[in-house]
């Protein structure tokens, strides 16, 4: 397995290197002149020759006069040192810009992932065991409705009902301004603010996962080894969870790993509607403000999470099912 992991890491490094080239070229081909944008605000205060001088100095400082190959080499060298550049909007290193939104996104998505998996796995298994029952049909109808409704519609309904009408929960932010107290009080205040976004994200994610688990379990329960286990007189709980579920977990594990890796990616719609300064919101903001150093850093981070998630999923296959060999 060690040899396989080493090969996959080399493959991941190759993919990452190729994507750095692609992203760098794409972002540098976007129309616009960063140097011009930097000095444009001073144009009315400077003489034409002073303005032109500052513009040329800005282009030299930003390296815009260098050939594209040289610019990429300098950027890649800084990237290898962990230097992601400076944010044009925030005027500080990109790493410092991304730390707060990453913390917000991870906090929110950890709770969402836990709630979704805790609900959908037992629910999907129950629906498969009680296939075509009234319970199963009711859940299938509800999951279709939930799958069809856009997240922003669910968010608007919850905001109107629980924030506007009932006034049970706040509609924005992660904590009350100037609130201070014990760690437990601060945690309760944060959860009070996050109740609506967590509920919206959880409901929006239940349908697909529930139907996927149900389909995998129905397929597993139809296998001969399940019939053999029942013929041996094993308890139904043992048959379902020790035999059927472990084999059904193989196709589901890709989705579960994807859920786990998604804790680092932001939800653009939900974060915008509930004013959460997460990764999704700052990514859109950086694109709108042409803060491309931040945008490239976020995109590279997502690429790392994607290739790492694929590696974890492949290794997990061998752990869940010994028949799957991951040493080649």
Secondary structure as GFF3:
##gff-version 3
##sequence-region A 1 328
A	DSSP	alpha_helix	2	28	.	.	.	ID=ss1
A	DSSP	alpha_helix	34	39	.	.	.	ID=ss2
A	DSSP	three_ten_helix	40	45	.	.	.	ID=ss3
A	DSSP	alpha_helix	48	62	.	.	.	ID=ss4
A	DSSP	alpha_helix	68	80	.	.	.	ID=ss5
A	DSSP	alpha_helix	94	129	.	.	.	ID=ss6
A	DSSP	alpha_helix	134	148	.	.	.	ID=ss7
A	DSSP	alpha_helix	151	158	.	.	.	ID=ss8
A	DSSP	pi_helix	159	165	.	.	.	ID=ss9
A	DSSP	alpha_helix	183	221	.	.	.	ID=ss10
A	DSSP	alpha_helix	224	231	.	.	.	ID=ss11
A	DSSP	alpha_helix	236	238	.	.	.	ID=ss12
A	DSSP	pi_helix	239	244	.	.	.	ID=ss13
A	DSSP	alpha_helix	245	261	.	.	.	ID=ss14
A	DSSP	three_ten_helix	262	264	.	.	.	ID=ss15
A	DSSP	alpha_helix	268	273	.	.	.	ID=ss16
A	DSSP	alpha_helix	279	288	.	.	.	ID=ss17
A	DSSP	alpha_helix	292	320	.	.	.	ID=ss18
###
